[in-house]
Amino acid sequence: MSDTLKNSIATGSNALSYLESVDGEIYGFMSEELDRQRRTLQLIASENFASPAVLAMTGSALTNKYAEGYPQRRYYGGNQIIDAVEEIARSRAKELFKADHVNVQPHSGSSANLAVYQALLNPGDTVLAMRLDQGGHLTHGAPASVTGKMYNFQPYGLTPRSPENGERIDFDYLRALAKSSHPKLIVAGATAYPREIDPLMFKEIADEVGALLMFDSAHPMGLIAAGVHASPIELADVVTFTTHKTLRGPRGGAILCKEPFAKKIDSAVFPGLQGGPLEHVIAAKAVAFKEAQTQNFARYGAQIKENASVLGETLIAEGFRLVSNGTDNHLVLVDLRDFDSDLDGKTAQEVLDSVGITCNRNQIPDDPRKPLITSGLRLGTAAMTTAGMKVAQMRQVAKLIANTLRHRNDENELKLIKGEVAELCIEFDPYPSGDTWPGMDCFKG
Ligand SMILES: *Cc1c(COP(=O)(O)O)cnc(C)c1O
């Protein structure tokens, strides 16, 4: 990596060499992790490569400032500049997503969801959300999550598997459940669902039963920003999202809402759940929102989708079944059973890891195996698309995955595959030396 890039990541001109001298251990791990990210394929659907500008802000001196409260209403002095930073983050988010109000302070997607529940619900209230084992998130009422303990979450799921339109959100079931359970809130959104989620269907059902609608767009927010997925902003009362998944910003969360909920949401975040905001991360969010406003990013979003679609088609040609038979977002959910009934998700993940292909095992609908074993894999294209990969590489990656799993007991074959993966990663380096960055440069007009 070039010195300019290294320096920009650490901000201060000598920050990294200073780190190396005071803490060689952590410096070593940081370098190793950076190498791992650059030298293996990153196919985890919730990950991405943030730009050097975003990295620079998260490593910046803005981390030093205490700024409890909101712009113009802080509990500490010296916040004139921080106010300007948070204001610019807010105005860019509002412009990008055409929202009435935004809160950019949530430390993560989970905190954003908690804040919305805290703002809109009382303990014990009924909420409908997607089943965890069919693609929902822990904060959608999992028994192990505080959300499942505090509120009465009722799950909806997917339609049964079928050759055409199976394994889609079961809106008939959702409507019936809404009518019988009188929820205060309906949550749309998922963490492992390969299809575009139609906000209008949710809005109609919410209106029929007088429920509020929260759209958790943690995963597809980059696709929404790029204009390749329908925006839920007009229809949902509240939209939560993470800034680090397809949106490609720093690790963090945010909430968009209609004006009548603004005050409640803001007080639920602070002082309800959090203390001092991470202003260095908020600065990085502002940078990411600016990047997401560009034509480059719109092309990036379209490429993510095209890449996922080609990755999925090639996997099908190699003998895999995909949950819902395809994808229209950034991820595919692979059902391994048709390919090889003896192969489970855990084994597949581990052997792929051994050749430098990083992904995660995932439950598939009605998975016969346990959650820690599973029969599926979740693969996403957001990160490798940032590194510049297009459809030709997606075909190659799908074949590498199939060959790895087919020859999983053949050391020689695995060695050859590992070599091919390494070569591909050298060609598509997310942080190459020089002053250009593929995440922006390869999507120019
Ligand atoms: C990732 C995700 C979250 C939580 O984000 P964290 O930043 O990991 O807390 C919430 N909801 C959904 C649907 C997600 O996919």
Ligand as a Chemical Component Dictionary entry (heavy atoms), coordinates in Angstrom:
data_LIG
# 
_chem_comp.id                   LIG 
_chem_comp.type                 NON-POLYMER 
_chem_comp.pdbx_formal_charge   0 
_chem_comp.three_letter_code    LIG 
# 
loop_
_chem_comp_atom.comp_id 
_chem_comp_atom.atom_id 
_chem_comp_atom.alt_atom_id 
_chem_comp_atom.type_symbol 
_chem_comp_atom.charge 
_chem_comp_atom.model_Cartn_x 
_chem_comp_atom.model_Cartn_y 
_chem_comp_atom.model_Cartn_z 
_chem_comp_atom.pdbx_ordinal 
LIG C1 C1 C 0 -26.839 -6.051 10.256 1  
LIG C2 C2 C 0 -28.244 -5.880 10.656 2  
LIG C3 C3 C 0 -28.603 -5.180 11.812 3  
LIG C4 C4 C 0 -27.632 -4.769 12.896 4  
LIG O1 O1 O 0 -26.523 -4.124 12.591 5  
LIG P1 P1 P 0 -25.273 -4.093 13.610 6  
LIG O2 O2 O 0 -24.570 -2.859 13.170 7  
LIG O3 O3 O 0 -24.539 -5.358 13.400 8  
LIG O4 O4 O 0 -25.811 -3.965 14.992 9  
LIG C5 C5 C 0 -29.941 -4.950 12.059 10 
LIG N1 N1 N 0 -30.892 -5.389 11.216 11 
LIG C6 C6 C 0 -30.589 -6.094 10.111 12 
LIG C7 C7 C 0 -31.698 -6.549 9.231  13 
LIG C8 C8 C 0 -29.262 -6.374 9.793  14 
LIG O5 O5 O 0 -28.985 -7.083 8.715  15 
# 
loop_
_chem_comp_bond.comp_id 
_chem_comp_bond.atom_id_1 
_chem_comp_bond.atom_id_2 
_chem_comp_bond.value_order 
_chem_comp_bond.pdbx_ordinal 
LIG C1 C2 SING 1  
LIG C2 C3 SING 2  
LIG C2 C8 DOUB 3  
LIG C3 C4 SING 4  
LIG C3 C5 DOUB 5  
LIG C4 O1 SING 6  
LIG O1 P1 SING 7  
LIG P1 O2 DOUB 8  
LIG P1 O3 SING 9  
LIG P1 O4 SING 10 
LIG C5 N1 SING 11 
LIG N1 C6 DOUB 12 
LIG C6 C7 SING 13 
LIG C6 C8 SING 14 
LIG C8 O5 SING 15 
# 
